[in-house]
Amino acid sequence: MPKLTIKEILEEEEAGLDLELLAGAGGLAKTISVPRIQKPGLALAGYTQSLHPDRIQILGSTELSFLDTLPRAQAVEQLAELCRHNLSCLIITKNQDPPDYLVAHANAGDTPLLRTRHLSSNFIALLTRFLEERLLPTSTLHGVLMDVLGIGVLIQGKSGVGKSECALELILRGYRLVADDIIRVRFKLPSVIFGEGMDLLHYHMEIRGLGILNIKHLFGVAAIRERKKIDLVVELVQWDDDKEYDRLGLEQQFYSIHGVELPFVRVPVAPGRNISTIVEVAARNQLLKEMGYHSAREFQDLLEKRMAETAHLHSHTIIGDDLE
């Protein structure tokens, strides 16, 4: 499971967290492994059963104002009880000054005490987004990720089956490349999978016979995008006459990535089949399904209705003949 030290969070610059260290430098090696945060208002009031010490604790105006309303001895005791739980980190928002006893407890217990200029709501949004990017499960997959009509299509298959050639044809039709060959996939709450290219291979595609092509330079920035939510997985396989392939589309198959079930179709490759067209139509069909329209099921319903009508007419004819 990915982890971040408090020191790494403190030194982060690109996320715009704007953190500074106030106390507890001895605890900067503590780690965070969950992207959720907590505001310890109830814990400061004495109810610590729902406290999660492994989460970053945010102290905003409400929490510090509550401490100011308490007699100093009680405030010190409440804070001491909170710090006994070996908190991973405390962060004060709005550039507020911490009470001296909070600084003392942070130093005594090696609990990192940080401060940011952001309002609590803004900072929580920034921090949550940063932690989700860095802590949620990630992995790499082999394939090509395309944006086709707003549908993120992950094209997979064995080496040499024609994944990149299919993607290149889609690019020529005006669709966008996200990544070729190696795709970094990230899980994002609540149940979304995003794909993006690796730094070294970004915007590049390998076409056998041509070599490595820079799609951004060849077709412009409109032909690429940084990342895309994966909505559909298409596997290209060599045609096998001994295998039966889905001809109706009634059975929905799924492909699991980090526990998220994604719609999956298997497309057999053979001479004369325009694979890029099939992939484009698969994306269009997935778009219809997301809008609540399933063409195969509609066809099945119409067929069953026609069969029922035919059976009813046939039975009525037989009964009429018997009566005569």
C-alpha positions in Angstrom: 0.0 0.0 0.0 1.4 3.5 -0.9 2.5 5.7 2.0 3.6 9.3 2.4 5.7 10.7 5.3 4.6 13.9 6.9 7.9 15.3 5.7 6.9 14.6 2.1 3.6 16.3 2.6 5.3 19.3 4.2 7.7 19.7 1.3 5.1 19.2 -1.4 5.0 22.3 -3.7 2.9 21.5 -6.8 -0.3 20.8 -4.8 -0.4 24.3 -3.4 -0.8 23.2 0.2 1.5 26.0 1.5 2.4 24.2 4.7 4.9 25.3 7.4 6.2 23.4 10.4 5.4 24.9 13.8 6.3 22.0 16.2 6.9 18.3 16.5 9.8 18.0 14.0 10.7 14.7 15.6 7.6 13.1 14.1 8.1 14.0 10.5 8.9 10.4 9.6 5.4 9.3 10.5 3.5 8.0 7.6 0.0 8.5 6.1 -1.6 5.6 4.2 -5.2 6.7 3.8 -6.5 9.7 1.8 -9.2 10.7 4.3 -8.8 13.5 6.9 -10.6 14.2 10.1 -11.6 17.3 12.2 -11.2 16.3 15.9 -14.0 18.5 17.3 -15.7 15.7 19.2 -12.3 14.4 20.4 -11.5 17.8 21.9 -14.8 17.6 23.7 -13.7 14.3 25.3 -15.3 11.8 22.9 -12.4 9.9 21.4 -14.0 6.6 20.4 -14.4 7.8 16.7 -10.9 9.3 16.5 -8.7 7.9 13.7 -5.0 8.7 14.7 -3.8 7.5 11.3 -5.6 10.3 9.6 -4.4 13.9 9.3 -6.3 16.0 11.9 -7.5 19.5 10.8 -7.8 22.3 13.4 -9.9 25.2 12.0 -11.4 28.2 13.6 -14.2 26.1 15.3 -11.8 23.8 17.1 -9.4 26.5 18.3 -12.3 28.7 19.3 -13.7 25.8 21.4 -10.4 25.4 23.2 -10.4 29.2 24.0 -13.8 28.8 25.7 -12.5 26.2 28.1 -10.6 27.0 31.3 -6.9 26.7 30.6 -6.4 23.6 32.8 -9.3 21.8 31.1 -8.1 22.8 27.6 -4.7 21.5 28.4 -6.1 18.2 29.7 -8.4 17.8 26.7 -5.5 18.4 24.3 -3.2 16.0 26.3 -5.8 13.3 26.0 -6.0 13.9 22.2 -2.2 13.7 21.8 -2.0 10.5 23.8 -3.4 8.7 20.8 -0.2 9.1 18.9 -1.6 11.3 16.1 0.0 11.2 12.8 -0.2 15.0 12.2 -2.1 18.2 13.2 -2.7 21.0 10.7 -4.0 24.5 11.6 -5.8 26.4 8.9 -6.2 30.2 8.2 -2.7 31.0 9.5 -4.1 30.9 13.0 -1.7 31.0 15.9 -1.7 27.8 18.1 -2.1 28.0 21.9 1.3 27.6 23.6 0.1 24.4 25.3 -0.6 22.9 21.8 2.9 23.6 20.7 4.3 22.1 23.9 2.3 18.9 23.6 3.3 18.6 19.9 6.9 18.9 20.8 6.7 16.5 23.7 4.9 13.8 21.8 6.7 14.3 18.5 3.4 15.1 16.8 4.0 17.2 13.7 2.1 20.5 14.0 1.7 22.3 10.7 0.0 25.4 9.5 -1.5 26.6 6.2 -2.9 29.9 5.0 -5.9 28.3 3.4 -9.5 28.2 4.8 -10.4 24.9 6.2 -12.9 24.0 3.4 -10.4 24.9 0.7 -7.5 23.2 2.3 -9.5 20.0 2.9 -10.4 19.9 -0.8 -6.7 20.5 -1.8 -5.3 17.9 0.7 -7.9 15.2 -0.2 -7.2 15.6 -3.9 -3.4 15.4 -3.3 -3.7 12.4 -1.0 -6.0 10.6 -3.4 -3.5 11.1 -6.2 -0.6 9.8 -4.2 -2.2 7.1 -1.9 -5.0 5.3 -3.8 -4.0 2.1 -5.6 -2.0 2.4 -8.8 -0.7 -0.1 -11.3 0.4 -0.4 -14.9 -1.3 -2.2 -17.8 -0.1 -3.0 -21.3 -2.3 -1.6 -24.1 -3.5 1.6 -25.7 -5.9 4.0 -24.0 -8.0 6.2 -26.3 -10.7 8.8 -25.9 -13.4 8.0 -28.4 -16.5 10.2 -28.2 -15.8 10.9 -24.6 -15.6 7.1 -23.8 -12.3 6.0 -22.4 -11.5 2.8 -24.4 -8.7 0.6 -23.2 -7.5 -1.6 -26.1 -5.7 -4.7 -25.0 -4.3 -7.8 -26.7 -1.1 -9.8 -27.4 1.9 -8.1 -28.9 1.5 -7.7 -32.7 -2.3 -8.1 -32.8 -2.7 -4.5 -34.1 -3.5 -2.4 -31.0 -1.4 0.6 -32.0 -2.5 0.4 -35.7 -6.1 0.4 -34.5 -5.4 3.4 -32.3 -3.6 5.3 -35.1 -6.7 4.9 -37.4 -8.8 6.2 -34.6 -6.5 9.2 -34.2 -6.8 9.9 -38.0 -10.6 10.0 -37.5 -10.2 12.7 -34.9 -10.1 10.8 -31.6 -7.5 11.3 -29.0 -4.6 9.3 -27.7 -4.1 9.1 -23.9 -1.3 6.5 -23.7 0.3 3.7 -25.7 2.1 0.6 -24.6 2.3 1.2 -20.8 -0.6 2.8 -19.1 -0.5 3.9 -15.5 -4.0 3.3 -13.9 -5.2 4.9 -10.8 -8.2 4.1 -8.6 -10.1 7.2 -7.5 -13.0 7.3 -5.1 -15.8 6.3 -5.1 -15.2 3.7 -7.9 -13.5 5.2 -10.9 -10.4 4.1 -12.8 -8.3 6.7 -14.5 -5.5 6.0 -17.0 -2.5 8.1 -18.0 0.7 7.8 -19.9 4.1 7.2 -18.3 6.4 10.3 -18.3 8.9 8.9 -20.8 6.4 7.5 -23.3 3.8 10.3 -23.1 2.4 11.2 -26.6 4.5 8.5 -28.3 3.3 5.5 -30.2 5.2 2.6 -31.7 4.1 1.5 -35.2 6.1 -1.4 -36.6 7.8 -0.4 -39.8 7.7 3.3 -38.9 9.2 3.2 -35.4 8.4 5.6 -32.6 6.0 8.4 -33.5 5.3 11.6 -31.5 1.5 11.9 -31.9 1.5 15.4 -30.4 3.9 16.7 -33.0 2.3 14.9 -35.9 -1.3 15.7 -35.2 -1.3 18.6 -32.7 -2.5 18.9 -29.2 -6.1 18.1 -30.2 -5.0 14.5 -30.8 -3.8 13.8 -27.3 -5.0 14.2 -23.7 -3.2 13.8 -20.3 -5.6 11.3 -18.6 -9.0 9.7 -19.1 -11.5 7.8 -17.1 -11.6 4.2 -18.4 -15.2 3.3 -19.4 -14.7 0.2 -21.7 -12.1 -2.5 -22.2 -11.7 -4.0 -25.6 -9.5 -7.1 -26.1 -8.2 -7.8 -29.6 -7.7 -11.5 -30.3 -6.7 -13.5 -33.3 -9.6 -15.1 -35.1 -10.0 -18.8 -34.2 -12.5 -20.8 -36.3 -12.9 -23.3 -33.5 -14.2 -20.7 -31.0 -17.6 -19.3 -30.7 -17.8 -15.5 -30.5 -20.7 -13.4 -29.1 -23.1 -12.6 -31.9 -26.0 -11.0 -30.0 -24.3 -8.9 -27.3 -26.8 -10.0 -24.6 -24.2 -11.3 -22.2 -22.4 -8.4 -20.5 -18.8 -9.2 -19.6 -16.6 -7.3 -17.2 -12.9 -6.6 -16.6 -11.8 -5.9 -13.1 -9.2 -3.3 -12.3 -8.5 -2.5 -8.6 -11.9 -4.1 -7.8 -13.8 -1.9 -10.2 -15.8 -3.9 -12.8 -15.5 -2.3 -16.3 -17.6 -3.3 -19.4 -15.5 -5.7 -21.5 -15.8 -6.9 -25.1 -13.6 -9.3 -27.0 -13.1 -8.5 -30.7 -11.6 -11.2 -33.0 -9.1 -9.9 -35.6 -9.1 -11.3 -39.1 -8.1 -10.1 -42.6 -10.8 -7.8 -44.0 -12.2 -6.8 -40.6 -11.9 -3.0 -40.0 -11.0 -3.2 -36.3 -10.9 0.6 -35.7 -14.5 0.9 -37.0 -15.6 -2.0 -34.7 -13.9 -0.3 -31.7 -15.5 3.0 -32.6 -18.9 1.4 -32.8 -18.2 -0.4 -29.4 -17.6 3.0 -27.9 -20.8 4.4 -29.4 -22.7 1.4 -28.2 -21.3 1.9 -24.7 -22.4 5.5 -24.8 -25.9 4.4 -25.5 -25.8 1.8 -22.7 -24.8 4.6 -20.3 -27.8 6.5 -21.5 -30.1 3.6 -20.7 -30.5 2.1 -24.2 -29.4 -1.5 -24.9 -29.9 -2.4 -28.6 -29.3 -6.1 -28.2 -31.9 -6.3 -25.3 -34.3 -4.2 -27.3 -34.0 -6.6 -30.2 -34.5 -9.6 -27.9 -37.6 -8.0 -26.5 -39.0 -7.3 -30.0 -38.2 -10.9 -31.0 -39.9 -12.4 -28.0 -42.9 -10.2 -28.5 -43.2 -11.2 -32.2 -42.8 -14.9 -31.2 -45.6 -14.5 -28.6 -47.9 -12.8 -31.1 -47.2 -15.6 -33.7 -47.8 -18.3 -31.2 -51.1 -16.7 -30.1 -52.2 -16.3 -33.7 -51.2 -19.9 -34.5 -53.1 -21.3 -31.4 -56.2 -19.2 -32.4 -56.1 -20.7 -35.9 -55.9 -24.2 -34.6 -58.8 -23.7 -32.2 -60.9 -22.2 -35.0 -60.2 -25.2 -37.2 -61.2 -27.6 -34.5 -64.5 -25.8 -33.9 -65.4 -26.2 -37.6 
